């Protein structure tokens, strides 16, 4: 794919260069500047990119801006002479009817207010017609935890209602699954996959804010285009309907079947058995299908000694495009934090590597992936269609949704304790008097929610790191308030915009830390590994043995 003319972006950059006056205050050692990051965010989160949705003109502008920056830095195209890796996908936009539930009591639920529903099946329409409803608890089959919500249960043609997260969450029992730390079984993506394996016609996840870790507005995607990697079976092996029920809607359905009180406590009992709700559900989805190709953007700085070995930096460039307008009439989901700032930070790291005065031994690859918001699709495609061999990829260093509240006295590692990259973080931050923490909210399952997870799945030690909560200037209580405010009011909302008040010092702090770690690994012969007990350890060892 040829680079488009980027004079449009030069105009934008010039405009924001005159406005971005942020002082350079970061104390973390490294060459990435807060101002460079801020300038990139100003471009990437501009309304002219229409929310960076794949398959749109916003994609074309975004990927060509990124590729243009790589070229300007003198980095080589990363895919056999191209800055782009094609990612074939299908876009499905589903428009749901009302839900009708029939039984002893009858209910009508409205899309947006009460539920969100979509389908991966590539059909003009799909329908649940009086599909029997079953409450299948957490919807989990986990032999290693001796857990099977589908035991002796036939759900073929039926619709299952399941809980988000897993039984350990807020159980008070640290030995039940992983206690308050979510396992992959707690992710809604797993719930969909398992329901399909069981032959269900539909699957609806009950939304509860605490175990989901985000409000209902985040999952309410009716009418939003959803993207999937193209599959030979056109996704007909998936459930007809996949979606979410609001807690109030679910409570009405379950109460009519005699299930009330703490449904999570009920479903985590060792003797819990799925419940036939004696109700049926009817719902029709009308779909618009679009087949097209999105793109990962990739560049490389070749190593001088072992160029076949590489350090892989990643961030996702996409966001949600144009959708439902907020109270201010804004309908463009610009994703300044999620994840224009991650892309901007990787571009800062790329500039730092490109400006080195001496050669590095290993290659360094910079990968900006598509369709993270649609289910980590761009990173999944790269991990299963790697340009650089998995067993020669030393580490993945990922940046996603860094905080805009300035420097912190701590760094937060997603999934802390998984691999040896944690030790590199400790090594670099200790002389600075900084602290390293794990997930502040381990029940959110963050390790399964960004692109690093797809690299971990194929065995590559992957590090996802963010600002901590303890603001250097304002303290921990203030820092937590900033994080909570973003999650509650701006995450996946049109309000996630670039502003002049945005403080990018903390982003530079994280970017410089990852530059230092990557630079050390790029001049090393060491292959970091997974720690004992990690589910990815055996995968990596098998890969390296090839």
C-alpha positions, 0 to 999 in steps of 0.5 A: 500500500502506497503512502498517501500524501500527508500534507493534511497532517503537516497542517495539523501538526503545525497548528498544535505545535503552536499550542502545546506548551507543556514543560518538560518535567519528567525525571525518568531517565530516557530520551522520550519527551512529553511534548512529542507524545502530546503533539502526536496525540493532538493529531491522532485524536483529532476529529478529522480522523473520525474516531480511527475506526477500521475500514473508514477514511479515518483508518487511511489517515491514521495508518498513513500518518503512522507510516509517515512518521516511521519513514521520517525517522528513517526506520525500514518498512517492517513487512518485506518492503511495506509498512503495512500488514493486511488484516482481512476482516468482516464488519458486522453491524447489527440492529436488534429488535426489542427482546420479548421474554414469555413465561409466567410473566412477560417482559419487553426489553429495549435495545440500548436501555436494557440490552446490547446484542450482536452476532458474528454470523455472516447472515443478513439477519439472525433470529431467536424464536421462542428460544428457551432461557437457561441460567447457567451460572458463570458459564464456565467449564474449567477442569483444572478448577473442578468446575462445570456449569454445563454439566449434564446440561443440553443447551442446543437451541437454547439461550444461556444467561451467564454472569460476568467474571468468575466464581472467585471474585469477591468470594472471600476464598483466595483458593476459589479460582484465583480469588479476586484476580480474574482468570480468562474464564471470567472474560466475556469473550470466553463466555461467548466461546464456551456457549458456542462450544456447548451449542447454544443459540444465544448467550447473554452476559449479565452486566454488573459494574463491579465484576465487569469493572466498567459501566453498562454504557461501555458494553452498550454497542447496539448499532455499532459496527463490530469487526471479526477476522474472516473465517472459512465457516463465516462464523456459523459455529458461533451463537446466533446472538451474543450480548449483554443484559443490564442488571435490572433486566436480568433481575426481572427475568431471574426473579420471575423464575424464583431466583433472587438475592445475591445471584453471584453467591448462588452461582458459586455454590459447589452444588449449583446446577443450571436452572431452566427458567421456564421462559423463552426469548425472541429477538431478531438482528438485522445485519449489514455486512462489509468485507474489507481489509484493515492494516497493522503498521510495522517498522523495524530498526535492524540489529547489527549482530543478531538481526533475526532476533527482535524486541517487539513494541506494540500499541493499537491505533484503532478506536470506536469511530462515530457512534451515539452522541453524548449530552453535548452532541459529540458523536466522534469517539476519538480515544485520546487516552485509548489509545492515541497516547499508546501510539504516540508513546511508541512513536516516541520510543521509535524516535529514541531508537532511531536517534541512537549514535551506536548500533544495536545488536538485535532488531527492534520492531514497532507494531501498531495493530488494528481492531483491538477494540473489536477483540484484539484482532490485529494482534491476534492476526499478527501472532498467528501470521508473524512477520518475525518468528515467534521463537526469535521474538525476545519480548513484547512491550505493550502500551495501552491507555496511559494516564494523563494525570502526570508522573507517578511514584509507582508503576503498575504491571498488568498481570504482575508475576507472570514473567521475567520482564517484571524483574527488568522493571524493578531494576530500572525503577529502583534507582529512581526511588519508584515503586512497582505494583500489580493490578490495582483492580485484579478482578478486571482481568486486565491481562486479557484485555489488551494486545500483549495477551495475544503475544503471551498466548503464543509464548512471547514474554509480554509486558503491559505497564501503566502509570500507577496511582500515586501522583508525584505532585498530588498523592495517591488519593488524587491519582486514584480519583483521576483513574476512577473518573476516566473509567466512569466518565470517559472510557469508550465515550466521546469525551475521551478527547485531546485537551491542552490540559492533558499532562503527558509527563506520566506517559513519557515516564512509562515510555522512557522506562520501556525504552530503557528495558528494550534497549537493554534487551536489544544489546543482550543475548538473554531471552527472558522467560515465564515464571514458574506457575505461568500458563504460558511457560510451557508454550514458550519452552516448546517454541524455543526448542524448535 
